[in-house]
């Protein structure tokens, strides 16, 4: 798992493990993972709030192509970066954003 220094990691139920919490703590991140239903300290209101924060971003990732056309980490990262830029430009056009190229 990769996390930036500081901030909050908002993740799904697969990241509510002790190992994930330890990595987040080492990187000075607050653990915002949604807890599993079987956990004793589950807070339904907090989990609903965190789910609401994740929804706009999850729908974005679900619309992107997940197939890598290249081999190698650098090439796949470049492909993902270019696909993200193209998706963001399409969204700018769709929401009729003001022009940034004046």
Residue pairs with C-beta under 8 A, 6 or more apart in sequence:
1 15
1 20
1 23
3 9
3 23
3 24
3 27
3 29
4 27
4 29
5 27
5 28
5 29
6 27
6 28
6 29
7 29
7 30
8 29
8 30
8 31
8 32
9 15
9 24
9 29
9 30
9 31
9 32
9 33
10 32
10 33
10 50
10 53
10 54
11 20
11 32
11 33
11 34
12 33
12 34
12 54
13 33
13 34
13 35
13 36
15 33
16 33
16 34
16 35
16 36
16 39
20 31
20 33
21 31
21 33
24 30
24 31
25 31
32 50
34 47
34 50
34 51
35 41
35 42
35 43
35 47
36 42
60 87
63 87
64 83
64 84
64 87
65 83
68 76
68 79
69 79
70 76
70 78
70 79
